[in-house]
Amino acid sequence: MSSYRDERRADQAAAAEQHRLDAAAAEERRAERQRTADERAARLRDQARATKAADRAARQDRRQERAARRREALTPKRIYRNGTLGLVVASGLASLPAQVLHFVGISPLLLPIPFGVEGAAWVMSAGVAYADARQAPAWVRWMLRVLVAACAAFAASINYQYGLHLPGLSPADATAAGWGLAAVTALGPVAFEIRQWVSTFAARDEDERARRKHAAGRRRKNRGVHRVADRLVYAAPFGTLPAEDAWTRAWAIVHGPTAPGMTPEYEQRAVSSDLRLHEARTPSPEVVARRAKARIGRHLYALPCGAQNAAHKPAKPQLTVQVPPTTKKSLRAPRKRPTPPRRRKGDSPRFHPAAKVAAAETARRTPVVTEQI
């Protein structure tokens, strides 16, 4: 019985332990699922925030682009150019039907006349713009302007007559209609011509103003050179000596240097600056000697004690007294002239390798000045 009960308790304990393990595993799986869900939700929130931020940035960029386009579109230059083209289109739409009705009322065969008159006026206007761009002679541009004025005046007279004879209008209304048609017919070519004049003068004024300012300052600051250059230009055959070549030659005559703007004083200052720069980049002999001395000291201090003492202490110093010490016997003996010292091989110490390197470096860096005769 006891063994059965023990086995029963053991089975119950094992079942309880298994139940606990299963519960722990289930709890761990639930926690893992919850953690995965939380991470997924966090990623989705981050993606949503990034998407909203990107959308806001894109909207801001589009808003800035639209503002930039509006600023470019609403500049005075663009408004004037586009407004002039709008007036030209309105003038053509208002004047051409009246001319067509006028000539077709006379005969259907006269239908090409209004298109030819209007086309000639606008083609000549474009020819004026082309001549201004190519800098054609003035008589060419004025001839084209006269043709434009003639075509516009003819079209305006036709529309004026057509407006005066409109049926069902009082005399005052007919006069107003005639003058209105004539004015709107001439408005297009006149506005286009004024636009071309303004564009040409605006572009020309900037260049001409800068060129005139430069020429005035050049003459004011170099009056002598200007007089010599004018004399050279007028002395040479017509068109053979350009103004810039004459100015360069006149500068060389007045000041000496061939480069415009350079004078002997400026040449001297340039040479002095070059010499100072060379001196600043090349160390003096004192600096080279001081550096060599410091380098030798570093090499000597780096040697061992024995080698350092051997380097400083000569094997056979020449400053020692060569005469033997005096004794009483030598004092009684007659004085003899001492034998002078004699130099032998090995008396002077050898130069240290560091000293040789420093001397070679000094000789290499010391500038050699040669006097030019």
NUNUMAR-859573 format. One record per residue (C-alpha): x, y, z; residue in three letters; chain. Coordinates in steps of 0.1 Angstrom, whole numbers, always signed. Layout:
<nodes>
<node c1="X" c2="Y" c3="Z" res="Ala" chain="A"/>
...
</nodes>
This chain:
<nodes>
<node c1="+0" c2="+0" c3="+0" res="Met" chain="A"/>
<node c1="+28" c2="+24" c3="+9" res="Ser" chain="A"/>
<node c1="+45" c2="+18" c3="-25" res="Ser" chain="A"/>
<node c1="+12" c2="+24" c3="-43" res="Tyr" chain="A"/>
<node c1="+6" c2="+56" c3="-24" res="Arg" chain="A"/>
<node c1="+41" c2="+68" c3="-30" res="Asp" chain="A"/>
<node c1="+37" c2="+61" c3="-67" res="Glu" chain="A"/>
<node c1="+4" c2="+79" c3="-67" res="Arg" chain="A"/>
<node c1="+19" c2="+109" c3="-50" res="Arg" chain="A"/>
<node c1="+48" c2="+108" c3="-74" res="Ala" chain="A"/>
<node c1="+24" c2="+107" c3="-104" res="Asp" chain="A"/>
<node c1="+4" c2="+136" c3="-89" res="Gln" chain="A"/>
<node c1="+36" c2="+156" c3="-84" res="Ala" chain="A"/>
<node c1="+48" c2="+149" c3="-119" res="Ala" chain="A"/>
<node c1="+14" c2="+158" c3="-133" res="Ala" chain="A"/>
<node c1="+14" c2="+191" c3="-112" res="Ala" chain="A"/>
<node c1="+50" c2="+198" c3="-124" res="Glu" chain="A"/>
<node c1="+40" c2="+191" c3="-160" res="Gln" chain="A"/>
<node c1="+9" c2="+213" c3="-156" res="His" chain="A"/>
<node c1="+32" c2="+241" c3="-142" res="Arg" chain="A"/>
<node c1="+56" c2="+237" c3="-171" res="Leu" chain="A"/>
<node c1="+27" c2="+238" c3="-196" res="Asp" chain="A"/>
<node c1="+13" c2="+269" c3="-180" res="Ala" chain="A"/>
<node c1="+47" c2="+286" c3="-180" res="Ala" chain="A"/>
<node c1="+52" c2="+277" c3="-217" res="Ala" chain="A"/>
<node c1="+17" c2="+290" c3="-226" res="Ala" chain="A"/>
<node c1="+24" c2="+322" c3="-207" res="Glu" chain="A"/>
<node c1="+57" c2="+326" c3="-225" res="Glu" chain="A"/>
<node c1="+40" c2="+320" c3="-258" res="Arg" chain="A"/>
<node c1="+14" c2="+346" c3="-249" res="Arg" chain="A"/>
<node c1="+40" c2="+371" c3="-239" res="Ala" chain="A"/>
<node c1="+60" c2="+364" c3="-271" res="Glu" chain="A"/>
<node c1="+28" c2="+370" c3="-292" res="Arg" chain="A"/>
<node c1="+21" c2="+402" c3="-272" res="Gln" chain="A"/>
<node c1="+56" c2="+414" c3="-277" res="Arg" chain="A"/>
<node c1="+54" c2="+407" c3="-314" res="Thr" chain="A"/>
<node c1="+21" c2="+425" c3="-317" res="Ala" chain="A"/>
<node c1="+35" c2="+455" c3="-298" res="Asp" chain="A"/>
<node c1="+66" c2="+456" c3="-321" res="Glu" chain="A"/>
<node c1="+44" c2="+454" c3="-351" res="Arg" chain="A"/>
<node c1="+21" c2="+482" c3="-338" res="Ala" chain="A"/>
<node c1="+52" c2="+503" c3="-331" res="Ala" chain="A"/>
<node c1="+65" c2="+497" c3="-366" res="Arg" chain="A"/>
<node c1="+31" c2="+507" c3="-381" res="Leu" chain="A"/>
<node c1="+30" c2="+538" c3="-360" res="Arg" chain="A"/>
<node c1="+65" c2="+548" c3="-370" res="Asp" chain="A"/>
<node c1="+57" c2="+541" c3="-407" res="Gln" chain="A"/>
<node c1="+25" c2="+562" c3="-403" res="Ala" chain="A"/>
<node c1="+45" c2="+590" c3="-388" res="Arg" chain="A"/>
<node c1="+71" c2="+588" c3="-415" res="Ala" chain="A"/>
<node c1="+45" c2="+588" c3="-442" res="Thr" chain="A"/>
<node c1="+27" c2="+618" c3="-427" res="Lys" chain="A"/>
<node c1="+60" c2="+637" c3="-424" res="Ala" chain="A"/>
<node c1="+69" c2="+628" c3="-460" res="Ala" chain="A"/>
<node c1="+35" c2="+640" c3="-471" res="Asp" chain="A"/>
<node c1="+39" c2="+672" c3="-452" res="Arg" chain="A"/>
<node c1="+73" c2="+678" c3="-467" res="Ala" chain="A"/>
<node c1="+60" c2="+671" c3="-502" res="Ala" chain="A"/>
<node c1="+31" c2="+695" c3="-497" res="Arg" chain="A"/>
<node c1="+55" c2="+721" c3="-484" res="Gln" chain="A"/>
<node c1="+78" c2="+716" c3="-514" res="Asp" chain="A"/>
<node c1="+48" c2="+718" c3="-538" res="Arg" chain="A"/>
<node c1="+36" c2="+750" c3="-520" res="Arg" chain="A"/>
<node c1="+71" c2="+765" c3="-523" res="Gln" chain="A"/>
<node c1="+73" c2="+756" c3="-560" res="Glu" chain="A"/>
<node c1="+39" c2="+771" c3="-567" res="Arg" chain="A"/>
<node c1="+50" c2="+803" c3="-548" res="Ala" chain="A"/>
<node c1="+82" c2="+804" c3="-568" res="Ala" chain="A"/>
<node c1="+63" c2="+800" c3="-601" res="Arg" chain="A"/>
<node c1="+39" c2="+827" c3="-591" res="Arg" chain="A"/>
<node c1="+68" c2="+850" c3="-583" res="Arg" chain="A"/>
<node c1="+84" c2="+843" c3="-616" res="Glu" chain="A"/>
<node c1="+51" c2="+847" c3="-634" res="Ala" chain="A"/>
<node c1="+43" c2="+880" c3="-617" res="Leu" chain="A"/>
<node c1="+75" c2="+898" c3="-624" res="Thr" chain="A"/>
<node c1="+71" c2="+932" c3="-642" res="Pro" chain="A"/>
<node c1="+90" c2="+919" c3="-672" res="Lys" chain="A"/>
<node c1="+69" c2="+888" c3="-677" res="Arg" chain="A"/>
<node c1="+36" c2="+907" c3="-670" res="Ile" chain="A"/>
<node c1="+46" c2="+933" c3="-696" res="Tyr" chain="A"/>
<node c1="+56" c2="+907" c3="-722" res="Arg" chain="A"/>
<node c1="+26" c2="+885" c3="-717" res="Asn" chain="A"/>
<node c1="+2" c2="+915" c3="-715" res="Gly" chain="A"/>
<node c1="+15" c2="+929" c3="-748" res="Thr" chain="A"/>
<node c1="+9" c2="+895" c3="-764" res="Leu" chain="A"/>
<node c1="-26" c2="+895" c3="-750" res="Gly" chain="A"/>
<node c1="-33" c2="+929" c3="-765" res="Leu" chain="A"/>
<node c1="-19" c2="+918" c3="-798" res="Val" chain="A"/>
<node c1="-43" c2="+888" c3="-799" res="Val" chain="A"/>
<node c1="-72" c2="+909" c3="-788" res="Ala" chain="A"/>
<node c1="-64" c2="+934" c3="-815" res="Ser" chain="A"/>
<node c1="-62" c2="+907" c3="-842" res="Gly" chain="A"/>
<node c1="-95" c2="+891" c3="-831" res="Leu" chain="A"/>
<node c1="-113" c2="+925" c3="-831" res="Ala" chain="A"/>
<node c1="-100" c2="+939" c3="-864" res="Ser" chain="A"/>
<node c1="-98" c2="+909" c3="-886" res="Leu" chain="A"/>
<node c1="-136" c2="+900" c3="-886" res="Pro" chain="A"/>
<node c1="-146" c2="+936" c3="-895" res="Ala" chain="A"/>
<node c1="-122" c2="+936" c3="-925" res="Gln" chain="A"/>
<node c1="-134" c2="+902" c3="-936" res="Val" chain="A"/>
<node c1="-170" c2="+913" c3="-935" res="Leu" chain="A"/>
<node c1="-162" c2="+945" c3="-953" res="His" chain="A"/>
<node c1="-143" c2="+929" c3="-982" res="Phe" chain="A"/>
<node c1="-166" c2="+899" c3="-985" res="Val" chain="A"/>
<node c1="-196" c2="+923" c3="-986" res="Gly" chain="A"/>
<node c1="-180" c2="+939" c3="-1017" res="Ile" chain="A"/>
<node c1="-170" c2="+906" c3="-1033" res="Ser" chain="A"/>
<node c1="-162" c2="+871" c3="-1021" res="Pro" chain="A"/>
<node c1="-131" c2="+871" c3="-1042" res="Leu" chain="A"/>
<node c1="-116" c2="+898" c3="-1019" res="Leu" chain="A"/>
<node c1="-115" c2="+875" c3="-989" res="Leu" chain="A"/>
<node c1="-76" c2="+871" c3="-990" res="Pro" chain="A"/>
<node c1="-71" c2="+909" c3="-987" res="Ile" chain="A"/>
<node c1="-77" c2="+912" c3="-949" res="Pro" chain="A"/>
<node c1="-55" c2="+882" c3="-941" res="Phe" chain="A"/>
<node c1="-28" c2="+896" c3="-964" res="Gly" chain="A"/>
<node c1="-30" c2="+931" c3="-947" res="Val" chain="A"/>
<node c1="-29" c2="+917" c3="-912" res="Glu" chain="A"/>
<node c1="-3" c2="+891" c3="-920" res="Gly" chain="A"/>
<node c1="+20" c2="+918" c3="-936" res="Ala" chain="A"/>
<node c1="+17" c2="+940" c3="-906" res="Ala" chain="A"/>
<node c1="+26" c2="+913" c3="-881" res="Trp" chain="A"/>
<node c1="+54" c2="+898" c3="-904" res="Val" chain="A"/>
<node c1="+69" c2="+933" c3="-907" res="Met" chain="A"/>
<node c1="+67" c2="+937" c3="-869" res="Ser" chain="A"/>
<node c1="+85" c2="+904" c3="-864" res="Ala" chain="A"/>
<node c1="+111" c2="+916" c3="-890" res="Gly" chain="A"/>
<node c1="+118" c2="+947" c3="-868" res="Val" chain="A"/>
<node c1="+125" c2="+925" c3="-838" res="Ala" chain="A"/>
<node c1="+147" c2="+902" c3="-859" res="Tyr" chain="A"/>
<node c1="+166" c2="+933" c3="-873" res="Ala" chain="A"/>
<node c1="+171" c2="+946" c3="-837" res="Asp" chain="A"/>
<node c1="+185" c2="+912" c3="-826" res="Ala" chain="A"/>
<node c1="+209" c2="+910" c3="-856" res="Arg" chain="A"/>
<node c1="+218" c2="+947" c3="-852" res="Gln" chain="A"/>
<node c1="+209" c2="+955" c3="-887" res="Ala" chain="A"/>
<node c1="+214" c2="+990" c3="-901" res="Pro" chain="A"/>
<node c1="+190" c2="+1017" c3="-889" res="Ala" chain="A"/>
<node c1="+175" c2="+1023" c3="-924" res="Trp" chain="A"/>
<node c1="+164" c2="+986" c3="-926" res="Val" chain="A"/>
<node c1="+145" c2="+988" c3="-893" res="Arg" chain="A"/>
<node c1="+129" c2="+1021" c3="-901" res="Trp" chain="A"/>
<node c1="+118" c2="+1008" c3="-935" res="Met" chain="A"/>
<node c1="+101" c2="+979" c3="-918" res="Leu" chain="A"/>
<node c1="+85" c2="+1002" c3="-893" res="Arg" chain="A"/>
<node c1="+71" c2="+1023" c3="-922" res="Val" chain="A"/>
<node c1="+56" c2="+992" c3="-938" res="Leu" chain="A"/>
<node c1="+40" c2="+982" c3="-904" res="Val" chain="A"/>
<node c1="+26" c2="+1017" c3="-900" res="Ala" chain="A"/>
<node c1="+12" c2="+1016" c3="-936" res="Ala" chain="A"/>
<node c1="-5" c2="+983" c3="-932" res="Cys" chain="A"/>
<node c1="-19" c2="+992" c3="-898" res="Ala" chain="A"/>
<node c1="-32" c2="+1025" c3="-911" res="Ala" chain="A"/>
<node c1="-49" c2="+1009" c3="-941" res="Phe" chain="A"/>
<node c1="-65" c2="+983" c3="-919" res="Ala" chain="A"/>
<node c1="-77" c2="+1009" c3="-894" res="Ala" chain="A"/>
<node c1="-92" c2="+1030" c3="-922" res="Ser" chain="A"/>
<node c1="-111" c2="+1000" c3="-935" res="Ile" chain="A"/>
<node c1="-125" c2="+992" c3="-900" res="Asn" chain="A"/>
<node c1="-133" c2="+1029" c3="-895" res="Tyr" chain="A"/>
<node c1="-154" c2="+1029" c3="-926" res="Gln" chain="A"/>
<node c1="-170" c2="+996" c3="-918" res="Tyr" chain="A"/>
<node c1="-180" c2="+1010" c3="-883" res="Gly" chain="A"/>
<node c1="-195" c2="+1041" c3="-897" res="Leu" chain="A"/>
<node c1="-218" c2="+1022" c3="-920" res="His" chain="A"/>
<node c1="-231" c2="+995" c3="-896" res="Leu" chain="A"/>
<node c1="-268" c2="+992" c3="-900" res="Pro" chain="A"/>
<node c1="-292" c2="+1001" c3="-872" res="Gly" chain="A"/>
<node c1="-269" c2="+1025" c3="-854" res="Leu" chain="A"/>
<node c1="-274" c2="+1062" c3="-847" res="Ser" chain="A"/>
<node c1="-247" c2="+1085" c3="-861" res="Pro" chain="A"/>
<node c1="-231" c2="+1089" c3="-827" res="Ala" chain="A"/>
<node c1="-230" c2="+1052" c3="-822" res="Asp" chain="A"/>
<node c1="-217" c2="+1046" c3="-857" res="Ala" chain="A"/>
<node c1="-189" c2="+1071" c3="-852" res="Thr" chain="A"/>
<node c1="-179" c2="+1055" c3="-819" res="Ala" chain="A"/>
<node c1="-179" c2="+1021" c3="-835" res="Ala" chain="A"/>
<node c1="-157" c2="+1033" c3="-863" res="Gly" chain="A"/>
<node c1="-132" c2="+1049" c3="-841" res="Trp" chain="A"/>
<node c1="-132" c2="+1019" c3="-817" res="Gly" chain="A"/>
<node c1="-125" c2="+995" c3="-846" res="Leu" chain="A"/>
<node c1="-98" c2="+1018" c3="-859" res="Ala" chain="A"/>
<node c1="-82" c2="+1022" c3="-825" res="Ala" chain="A"/>
<node c1="-82" c2="+985" c3="-817" res="Val" chain="A"/>
<node c1="-68" c2="+977" c3="-851" res="Thr" chain="A"/>
<node c1="-38" c2="+1001" c3="-846" res="Ala" chain="A"/>
<node c1="-34" c2="+991" c3="-809" res="Leu" chain="A"/>
<node c1="-18" c2="+957" c3="-816" res="Gly" chain="A"/>
<node c1="+11" c2="+969" c3="-839" res="Pro" chain="A"/>
<node c1="+17" c2="+1000" c3="-817" res="Val" chain="A"/>
<node c1="+19" c2="+979" c3="-785" res="Ala" chain="A"/>
<node c1="+42" c2="+953" c3="-801" res="Phe" chain="A"/>
<node c1="+65" c2="+981" c3="-815" res="Glu" chain="A"/>
<node c1="+66" c2="+998" c3="-781" res="Ile" chain="A"/>
<node c1="+74" c2="+965" c3="-764" res="Arg" chain="A"/>
<node c1="+103" c2="+959" c3="-789" res="Gln" chain="A"/>
<node c1="+117" c2="+994" c3="-783" res="Trp" chain="A"/>
<node c1="+116" c2="+989" c3="-745" res="Val" chain="A"/>
<node c1="+133" c2="+955" c3="-747" res="Ser" chain="A"/>
<node c1="+160" c2="+967" c3="-770" res="Thr" chain="A"/>
<node c1="+167" c2="+999" c3="-751" res="Phe" chain="A"/>
<node c1="+167" c2="+980" c3="-717" res="Ala" chain="A"/>
<node c1="+192" c2="+954" c3="-730" res="Ala" chain="A"/>
<node c1="+213" c2="+981" c3="-747" res="Arg" chain="A"/>
<node c1="+213" c2="+1005" c3="-718" res="Asp" chain="A"/>
<node c1="+228" c2="+981" c3="-694" res="Glu" chain="A"/>
<node c1="+258" c2="+973" c3="-717" res="Asp" chain="A"/>
<node c1="+262" c2="+1008" c3="-729" res="Glu" chain="A"/>
<node c1="+260" c2="+1023" c3="-694" res="Arg" chain="A"/>
<node c1="+287" c2="+999" c3="-682" res="Ala" chain="A"/>
<node c1="+309" c2="+1005" c3="-713" res="Arg" chain="A"/>
<node c1="+305" c2="+1043" c3="-710" res="Arg" chain="A"/>
<node c1="+314" c2="+1043" c3="-673" res="Lys" chain="A"/>
<node c1="+345" c2="+1022" c3="-680" res="His" chain="A"/>
<node c1="+356" c2="+1044" c3="-708" res="Ala" chain="A"/>
<node c1="+351" c2="+1076" c3="-688" res="Ala" chain="A"/>
<node c1="+371" c2="+1063" c3="-659" res="Gly" chain="A"/>
<node c1="+398" c2="+1051" c3="-682" res="Arg" chain="A"/>
<node c1="+402" c2="+1085" c3="-698" res="Arg" chain="A"/>
<node c1="+399" c2="+1103" c3="-665" res="Arg" chain="A"/>
<node c1="+426" c2="+1083" c3="-647" res="Lys" chain="A"/>
<node c1="+450" c2="+1080" c3="-677" res="Asn" chain="A"/>
<node c1="+447" c2="+1113" c3="-696" res="Arg" chain="A"/>
<node c1="+483" c2="+1112" c3="-710" res="Gly" chain="A"/>
<node c1="+478" c2="+1076" c3="-723" res="Val" chain="A"/>
<node c1="+445" c2="+1086" c3="-738" res="His" chain="A"/>
<node c1="+460" c2="+1115" c3="-758" res="Arg" chain="A"/>
<node c1="+488" c2="+1093" c3="-771" res="Val" chain="A"/>
<node c1="+464" c2="+1065" c3="-780" res="Ala" chain="A"/>
<node c1="+441" c2="+1089" c3="-800" res="Asp" chain="A"/>
<node c1="+472" c2="+1103" c3="-818" res="Arg" chain="A"/>
<node c1="+482" c2="+1067" c3="-828" res="Leu" chain="A"/>
<node c1="+447" c2="+1059" c3="-840" res="Val" chain="A"/>
<node c1="+444" c2="+1090" c3="-861" res="Tyr" chain="A"/>
<node c1="+479" c2="+1086" c3="-874" res="Ala" chain="A"/>
<node c1="+473" c2="+1051" c3="-887" res="Ala" chain="A"/>
<node c1="+452" c2="+1044" c3="-918" res="Pro" chain="A"/>
<node c1="+415" c2="+1041" c3="-912" res="Phe" chain="A"/>
<node c1="+405" c2="+1008" c3="-895" res="Gly" chain="A"/>
<node c1="+441" c2="+994" c3="-894" res="Thr" chain="A"/>
<node c1="+448" c2="+1000" c3="-857" res="Leu" chain="A"/>
<node c1="+422" c2="+989" c3="-832" res="Pro" chain="A"/>
<node c1="+416" c2="+1010" c3="-802" res="Ala" chain="A"/>
<node c1="+428" c2="+984" c3="-777" res="Glu" chain="A"/>
<node c1="+461" c2="+979" c3="-796" res="Asp" chain="A"/>
<node c1="+466" c2="+1016" c3="-797" res="Ala" chain="A"/>
<node c1="+460" c2="+1019" c3="-760" res="Trp" chain="A"/>
<node c1="+485" c2="+991" c3="-752" res="Thr" chain="A"/>
<node c1="+511" c2="+1007" c3="-774" res="Arg" chain="A"/>
<node c1="+504" c2="+1042" c3="-758" res="Ala" chain="A"/>
<node c1="+508" c2="+1027" c3="-723" res="Trp" chain="A"/>
<node c1="+541" c2="+1013" c3="-732" res="Ala" chain="A"/>
<node c1="+552" c2="+1046" c3="-747" res="Ile" chain="A"/>
<node c1="+541" c2="+1067" c3="-716" res="Val" chain="A"/>
<node c1="+550" c2="+1043" c3="-687" res="His" chain="A"/>
<node c1="+574" c2="+1017" c3="-701" res="Gly" chain="A"/>
<node c1="+559" c2="+983" c3="-692" res="Pro" chain="A"/>
<node c1="+539" c2="+966" c3="-720" res="Thr" chain="A"/>
<node c1="+512" c2="+953" c3="-697" res="Ala" chain="A"/>
<node c1="+484" c2="+980" c3="-693" res="Pro" chain="A"/>
<node c1="+482" c2="+992" c3="-657" res="Gly" chain="A"/>
<node c1="+518" c2="+985" c3="-648" res="Met" chain="A"/>
<node c1="+542" c2="+1013" c3="-641" res="Thr" chain="A"/>
<node c1="+579" c2="+1014" c3="-631" res="Pro" chain="A"/>
<node c1="+568" c2="+1020" c3="-594" res="Glu" chain="A"/>
<node c1="+545" c2="+990" c3="-596" res="Tyr" chain="A"/>
<node c1="+573" c2="+969" c3="-611" res="Glu" chain="A"/>
<node c1="+597" c2="+979" c3="-584" res="Gln" chain="A"/>
<node c1="+571" c2="+971" c3="-557" res="Arg" chain="A"/>
<node c1="+564" c2="+937" c3="-574" res="Ala" chain="A"/>
<node c1="+602" c2="+929" c3="-574" res="Val" chain="A"/>
<node c1="+605" c2="+939" c3="-537" res="Ser" chain="A"/>
<node c1="+575" c2="+918" c3="-528" res="Ser" chain="A"/>
<node c1="+591" c2="+888" c3="-546" res="Asp" chain="A"/>
<node c1="+624" c2="+893" c3="-527" res="Leu" chain="A"/>
<node c1="+606" c2="+896" c3="-494" res="Arg" chain="A"/>
<node c1="+587" c2="+864" c3="-501" res="Leu" chain="A"/>
<node c1="+619" c2="+846" c3="-511" res="His" chain="A"/>
<node c1="+636" c2="+858" c3="-479" res="Glu" chain="A"/>
<node c1="+605" c2="+847" c3="-458" res="Ala" chain="A"/>
<node c1="+606" c2="+813" c3="-474" res="Arg" chain="A"/>
<node c1="+644" c2="+808" c3="-472" res="Thr" chain="A"/>
<node c1="+658" c2="+808" c3="-436" res="Pro" chain="A"/>
<node c1="+688" c2="+829" c3="-428" res="Ser" chain="A"/>
<node c1="+723" c2="+814" c3="-420" res="Pro" chain="A"/>
<node c1="+719" c2="+823" c3="-383" res="Glu" chain="A"/>
<node c1="+686" c2="+803" c3="-382" res="Val" chain="A"/>
<node c1="+702" c2="+774" c3="-401" res="Val" chain="A"/>
<node c1="+732" c2="+774" c3="-377" res="Ala" chain="A"/>
<node c1="+709" c2="+775" c3="-347" res="Arg" chain="A"/>
<node c1="+689" c2="+746" c3="-360" res="Arg" chain="A"/>
<node c1="+720" c2="+726" c3="-368" res="Ala" chain="A"/>
<node c1="+733" c2="+733" c3="-333" res="Lys" chain="A"/>
<node c1="+701" c2="+721" c3="-317" res="Ala" chain="A"/>
<node c1="+701" c2="+690" c3="-340" res="Arg" chain="A"/>
<node c1="+737" c2="+682" c3="-329" res="Ile" chain="A"/>
<node c1="+727" c2="+686" c3="-293" res="Gly" chain="A"/>
<node c1="+699" c2="+662" c3="-297" res="Arg" chain="A"/>
<node c1="+722" c2="+637" c3="-313" res="His" chain="A"/>
<node c1="+748" c2="+640" c3="-285" res="Leu" chain="A"/>
<node c1="+723" c2="+637" c3="-257" res="Tyr" chain="A"/>
<node c1="+710" c2="+606" c3="-274" res="Ala" chain="A"/>
<node c1="+744" c2="+589" c3="-272" res="Leu" chain="A"/>
<node c1="+753" c2="+566" c3="-243" res="Pro" chain="A"/>
<node c1="+774" c2="+581" c3="-214" res="Cys" chain="A"/>
<node c1="+806" c2="+565" c3="-226" res="Gly" chain="A"/>
<node c1="+802" c2="+575" c3="-262" res="Ala" chain="A"/>
<node c1="+792" c2="+611" c3="-251" res="Gln" chain="A"/>
<node c1="+823" c2="+614" c3="-229" res="Asn" chain="A"/>
<node c1="+845" c2="+601" c3="-257" res="Ala" chain="A"/>
<node c1="+829" c2="+625" c3="-281" res="Ala" chain="A"/>
<node c1="+836" c2="+655" c3="-258" res="His" chain="A"/>
<node c1="+870" c2="+644" c3="-243" res="Lys" chain="A"/>
<node c1="+898" c2="+642" c3="-268" res="Pro" chain="A"/>
<node c1="+922" c2="+613" c3="-267" res="Ala" chain="A"/>
<node c1="+953" c2="+635" c3="-267" res="Lys" chain="A"/>
<node c1="+944" c2="+671" c3="-258" res="Pro" chain="A"/>
<node c1="+968" c2="+696" c3="-273" res="Gln" chain="A"/>
<node c1="+962" c2="+722" c3="-246" res="Leu" chain="A"/>
<node c1="+981" c2="+702" c3="-219" res="Thr" chain="A"/>
<node c1="+1016" c2="+713" c3="-209" res="Val" chain="A"/>
<node c1="+1043" c2="+692" c3="-226" res="Gln" chain="A"/>
<node c1="+1071" c2="+703" c3="-202" res="Val" chain="A"/>
<node c1="+1077" c2="+679" c3="-173" res="Pro" chain="A"/>
<node c1="+1072" c2="+693" c3="-138" res="Pro" chain="A"/>
<node c1="+1102" c2="+710" c3="-123" res="Thr" chain="A"/>
<node c1="+1122" c2="+695" c3="-94" res="Thr" chain="A"/>
<node c1="+1151" c2="+708" c3="-73" res="Lys" chain="A"/>
<node c1="+1176" c2="+691" c3="-95" res="Lys" chain="A"/>
<node c1="+1162" c2="+707" c3="-126" res="Ser" chain="A"/>
<node c1="+1164" c2="+741" c3="-109" res="Leu" chain="A"/>
<node c1="+1201" c2="+737" c3="-102" res="Arg" chain="A"/>
<node c1="+1208" c2="+725" c3="-138" res="Ala" chain="A"/>
<node c1="+1211" c2="+750" c3="-165" res="Pro" chain="A"/>
<node c1="+1179" c2="+759" c3="-181" res="Arg" chain="A"/>
<node c1="+1172" c2="+742" c3="-214" res="Lys" chain="A"/>
<node c1="+1147" c2="+753" c3="-239" res="Arg" chain="A"/>
<node c1="+1117" c2="+730" c3="-238" res="Pro" chain="A"/>
<node c1="+1108" c2="+710" c3="-268" res="Thr" chain="A"/>
<node c1="+1077" c2="+723" c3="-285" res="Pro" chain="A"/>
<node c1="+1048" c2="+699" c3="-290" res="Pro" chain="A"/>
<node c1="+1045" c2="+681" c3="-322" res="Arg" chain="A"/>
<node c1="+1012" c2="+672" c3="-339" res="Arg" chain="A"/>
<node c1="+1006" c2="+635" c3="-345" res="Arg" chain="A"/>
<node c1="+979" c2="+615" c3="-361" res="Lys" chain="A"/>
<node c1="+950" c2="+611" c3="-337" res="Gly" chain="A"/>
<node c1="+956" c2="+643" c3="-317" res="Asp" chain="A"/>
<node c1="+924" c2="+660" c3="-329" res="Ser" chain="A"/>
<node c1="+890" c2="+642" c3="-323" res="Pro" chain="A"/>
<node c1="+870" c2="+631" c3="-353" res="Arg" chain="A"/>
<node c1="+838" c2="+650" c3="-363" res="Phe" chain="A"/>
<node c1="+807" c2="+634" c3="-350" res="His" chain="A"/>
<node c1="+783" c2="+621" c3="-378" res="Pro" chain="A"/>
<node c1="+756" c2="+644" c3="-366" res="Ala" chain="A"/>
<node c1="+779" c2="+674" c3="-371" res="Ala" chain="A"/>
<node c1="+786" c2="+662" c3="-407" res="Lys" chain="A"/>
<node c1="+749" c2="+660" c3="-414" res="Val" chain="A"/>
<node c1="+743" c2="+694" c3="-400" res="Ala" chain="A"/>
<node c1="+771" c2="+710" c3="-420" res="Ala" chain="A"/>
<node c1="+758" c2="+694" c3="-452" res="Ala" chain="A"/>
<node c1="+723" c2="+706" c3="-444" res="Glu" chain="A"/>
<node c1="+736" c2="+742" c3="-438" res="Thr" chain="A"/>
<node c1="+756" c2="+742" c3="-470" res="Ala" chain="A"/>
<node c1="+725" c2="+730" c3="-489" res="Arg" chain="A"/>
<node c1="+701" c2="+756" c3="-475" res="Arg" chain="A"/>
<node c1="+724" c2="+786" c3="-476" res="Thr" chain="A"/>
<node c1="+714" c2="+807" c3="-506" res="Pro" chain="A"/>
<node c1="+741" c2="+815" c3="-531" res="Val" chain="A"/>
<node c1="+739" c2="+851" c3="-542" res="Val" chain="A"/>
<node c1="+755" c2="+859" c3="-575" res="Thr" chain="A"/>
<node c1="+760" c2="+895" c3="-585" res="Glu" chain="A"/>
<node c1="+749" c2="+903" c3="-621" res="Gln" chain="A"/>
<node c1="+771" c2="+928" c3="-639" res="Ile" chain="A"/>
</nodes>
